[in-house]
Amino acid sequence: MRAEFRTERRGYSMSLERDLLGDLVLSRIWWGLGNHRGGMKSQVFLNEDDALLEFARIERRRVRHGYQKVARRFVAPAPLPRHTSYQAAQAA
């Protein structure tokens, strides 16, 4: 689960994923759009409900602080072109 937020000057991204031990890790990254300031924080949750509540709490707080949620778009990768010598060998 991922979410990204932006204002005119700042960005904020967070993700909720399972680690190798099965615990949930909430990772947050924030940055300035016109400078190199920023930071990161990770929290580990043993309970999925607690992790989801914290994720929702942070989402609400970002919106209250003037951030706009960024819509994520998935772009499928273009198919790889076939090599011309392979096509010539197949035709022969």
Secondary structure as UniProt FT lines:
FT   STRAND          2..6
FT   STRAND          10..18
FT   TURN            20..21
FT   STRAND          24..32
FT   STRAND          38..45
FT   HELIX           48..64
FT   TURN            65..66
FT   STRAND          68..69
FT   HELIX           84..91
//
